[in-house]
Amino acid sequence: MRHMMLIRVDPTNAPEPDEALIEQVNKVIEEMTKAGVLLDTAGLHSITEATKIAQSGGKQTVLDGPFTDTSALLERIHPR
């Protein structure tokens, strides 16, 4: 099983992650690396290349970007 960790930062309130968050993320990366389970730490592609694939009731839906920003994509994937 694979998992993806996303950290959503509101650029209007915190354009850069604070030091505490950076330290926590680095600790998790270090622990996962030592455990031999970390596959990649690369960033995601631009939001203009985004595609959402959803499956419901045996029917598959593909929604292509571009989206206006990451929050628009996340809102479509996981509405509040």
N, C-alpha and C positions, 0 to 999 in steps of 0.2 A: 504494500500500500504506500502511496506517495501523498504528501501533503504540501500545500503551498502556503507560505506565510505572507500576508499582505499587511502593510501598515498604512492606514489611511490618515493622512495629515491634511488638515484644512489650511491651505496656503494663505488664506486671509487672516488667520489667527496665528499661525506658526509656520512661516516660510521655510524654516529649517528645523529638523527634529532637535529636541533638547538633548543635552549631554547624558541625562539619565536614561533616556530611551536608547541612545546610541550604545551606551555601556551594556544595557540589557540585551540588545540585539547581538552585539559582539560576543557576549557570554554564551548565548544560545548557539551561535555559529561555532564558537570554539568547542563547546561540549559535543555538538553533533559531529564536528570534524574528528575529534578524538574517538568518538564512538564508531566512526566509519560509516555513518548513515547520511551524511550531507552529500547531495548530488550536485548542487549548483547554487551560486549566489548571484547569478547574472540578473540584470534588470529586465523589465518587460519591454516589449516593442512599443513604439509610439501608439497612442490611442487611435491614430488614423488607420492603423492596420488591424484594429480589433474586430473580432467576430465572436458572437455569443451563440452557443448551441444549447438549446433546451429540449427536453423530452418530457411529454406529458400525455397520458392516455394512449401510449403507443405511437404517438405522432411526434416527429422531430421538426423543430423550427430553427432556422439559421438566421441570425440578425447580424448584418455586416455594418461596420463603422463607415465613415468616421463619426465619432461622437464628439461633442463639443469639449468635453474634458473627462477626466477619470471619474469624477463624481457622477456624471451623466451615465457612463457605462455601468458603474456600480449600482446606480439607482435602477437601471433596467434589469440588472441581474438579480438584485436583492432589494426590492422596494421597501421603504421604511414603513 
